[in-house]
Amino acid sequence: QQQVKQSPQSLIVQKGGISIINCAYENTAFDYFPWYQQFPGKGPALLIAIRPDVSEKKEGRFTISFNKSAKQFSLHIMDSQPGASATYFCAASINTGNQFYFGTGTSLTVIP
Amino acid sequence: DTGVSQNPRHKITKRGQNVTFRCDPISEHNRLYWYRQTLGQGPEFLTYFQNEAQLEKSRLLSDRFSAERPKGSFSTLEIQRTEQGDSAMYLCASSSGTGGIRCFGPGTRLTVT
């Protein structure tokens, strides 16, 4: 079964807008929650990651919000730019070195 | 280029044939992972190595699949008697263990006809 559920499946945002992608998980043993960005023909690349001892982490335009009690986390992309058009995956793992469980992905299109 | 490299990038094979893919990880990374990604889905874990030891295998990895990492360097993933359901992108990644996976390789796209 899907260990990490991701929504929406696709998202269209105007340039300068805020993109929000949500993920939910069930396994409370997960302690590492990364987000990956994937462009066509490329492998996923790490964007930003968070551990459950913090509720928010920001790096540039990207912010992760984490709600441990709700077992949910989300990616916010501020001031979205056309170059950010890609597929975004959330993931979760028990420790950073073990297998990652990925969401089904969100295809983001930023319209100029 | 110090990223993860994979060869070949594309492979077309007929059903029933055997195929082998190669992954060259980032040199100082001791962990190496294989994932499979189908269209519109997130990567699914197949197996991972710490140095030359294969530590975990997914139930997705049937007995037709075998992976090796001799001497803890590059890795190969072999699929025997390929089936159409094996058509997917096979992704490799490496990590130092504590840092998590930063980047996957470009993948090998397998098409089984």
Interface residues (C-beta under 8 A of the other chain):
Chain A: V4 Q6 Y32 P34 G41 K42 G43 P44 A45 L46 A49 F89 A91 S93 T96 G97 N98 Q99 F100 Y101 F102 G103 T104 G105
Chain B: V4 R31 Y33 G40 Q41 G42 P43 E44 F45 Y48 Q50 E56 S58 L91 A93 S95 G97 T98 G99 G100 I101 R102 C103 F104 G105 P106 G107
